[in-house]
Amino acid sequence: MSKTSASPSSISEPGNGRAQLTPNDWVDAALEVLVDKSIDSVRVDVLAKGLNVTRGSFYWHFKDRDALLRQLLTTWRNTMTEQLIDRFEHSDANAETLLGELLSLPFRGHAAIRSASIELAIRAWARRNDMARQFVTEVDAKRLAYCAQCFVALGFSLHEANMRAFLLYSYVINESIMGEQGSEQQRNQRREFVRQLLLK
């Protein structure tokens, strides 16, 4: 069927009669494969099989695989960085409270574990792909800038704020991916130690 014969919104996906998939469904499926396997496994045929649809249905939403991968990275950036920062900025919390919120990110149960798995998968991808590397660099810069902004609000110079932001960000990333190191009490002690160190 040609694209001119009907709009995508009027067509159901083949297979089990389910309503048409959205671009987000394809992105979510791609993310699952990326996390569980690798970027090499994120292929249209693999995703279509997992979603129980034909390969052709993919092209209603994306020009090609690269378009899907770019959307995956955009979604990751927006969800894990832009929306998170926006939520913090609209929370009316003071800078020290925000610092505590940032330090607590690796401790947020299943959501934190899931986020860490996604981070690891995307950073592994970025080691050998220019597009992914550009997104990771942009995300790191945005996160570091926001952390530094918190330290400036606490009265540190811009130079000190940038140095402390890097330490904070490094701690959050590493605590996320090394969450099995130590007991819950030890992890809480590490967090408090880092908080006190950053505020000195």
N, C-alpha and C positions, 0 to 999 in steps of 0.2 A: 504494500500500500504506500502510495506516495504521501509526502507531508502535506501536499496541497489538497488532498481529498477529504481531510478532516483535521480538526485541531487536536493536539495531543490530549487536551482536557476531556475530549469526548470519547476517548478510547480506553478500554480496559486492557490491562496487561494479559498476555496469554498465559495459560497454565491452569490456575485454579479459580479463575473468575474474580480474583481480588481486584480492588480498585487500583487505578494506575499509580505506580510508584512516583515519588517526588525526587528531585535531585538530592535532597537530604538523605533519602533512603539509600541511594547509591554511595553517597559520601560515607554514611555510617557503615555500610557493608565494606567499603574499601578500608576504612579505619580498622575494622575488626580483623581483616586479613593482614593488614600492615602490622598490627600489634601481635597477632598470633603467629605469623610466619615472617614475611619480609616484603619489602617493596617489589621485589621481583615476582611475587605471587599475586600482586594486585593487578590482575588482568581482566579484561572485559568478560571473557568466557567464564572465568572462575567466579566472578561476581554474579553474572547472570544465572549460573547454575545454583549458586547459593540462595539467590532470590527467587528461584523457580520461574524465571522469565526468559525470553529469547534475547540473544545478543542485540537484535534490532531495536528492542525497546530502549536500550542504553542511549542510542543516538537521537532520541527525542529530546534528551536533556543535555547532552554533551557532544561537542564536535568530535572529540577523540579522547584517548586515554590521558594525554597531557592536560586537557581541560579539566578532567575529573581530578587529577592530582593537584592542580593549582587550586581548585575549589576546596579540596581536603585541607590543604595548608592554610587557606584563607579562613576556613571554619575553625581550625585549631587556633590560629592567631586571635580571631575575634572572641572565641569562647574562653580560652585560657589566659588571655591577656587584656584585650580591650574591654570586654564585659566585666571582668574581675576588677580592673582598675576603676571603671565607671561606678561599680557598686561601692567600692571603698570611698570614692570621692563624694558620693551622695549619702554617706552614712552619718555625716556630722560628727564623726569621732575625732578626737584630737590626735596629734601626731604620735604620741607615745602609745595610745590605744591601737592605732593603725599598725605600729611596729609589732605589737603583740599579735595582731591579726595575721600579719605576714609570717611571723615566726610559727604560728600555729597551723599554717597550710599543710605541712606534711603529716599532721596528726588527725586529719578529718576522715578517718575510717576508709570505707570502700571508695569514696570519691577521690581521696588522696592516692590510694593504691592505683586506681584506674588512670589518674592523671600522670602518675609516675611512669606507668607502662607506655602511655602515649608519648611522653617526652623522650623516653629511651628509644622508642621505635623511630621517631622522627629525627632525632639527633644521629642515629645510626645511618639513616637514609641520607642525611645532610653531609655526611662524611664523603659521599661519592656522587653527589648530585648538586649542580649549581643552583637550581631553582629552590630546592629544599634548604640549601645553605643560606641563601639570601633571606628566606623567611625566618630561619632560626636567628640569624644575625640581627634582623629587624626586631624580633620578639625580645631577644636578650637586651638590646639597647633600650627598648621601651620599658621593660621591667626595671632595669638598672636606673633609668632616669626617674621612674616613679619612686623607687626606694630612696634615691638621693634627695628627692623632693621632701620626703618625710624627715630626713635628717637635717635638711636646711631649716625646716619648720621647728626643729628642736633646738636650733641655735648654732649648729655647726657651720663652719665655713664651707664653701662649695667644694674645695679640695678634700676636706675631711669628710664631707657628706658623700662624695664619690667613692672614697676609699671604704667607708663603712657600708655603703650600698653594695659594693662588690663582695665584702665579707658576708653580709646578710644573704645576698642572692646565692652565693656559693654554699652557705649553710643549708638553705631551703632546698636547693637542688640535691645536695648530697644526702641530707636527712631523708628526702623522699625516696631515693633509690637504695638507701642502706637502712631501711626501716626495720630490718630484722636484727640489727646490731644492738644488743643490750635489751634489758627489760623495759617495760613501760616507765617504771620509775627512773631508770637511767636516762631514757630519752627525754623525760621531763626535766631532769637535772641538767642535761646538756642544753636544752632550750633556755632554761633560766640563766645558765652560765653565759650563753651567747648574748642574751638580752642585756645582762648587766655589763658585759664586755663592750657591747656596741653603744651603750649609753654613757660610758666613762668619758 
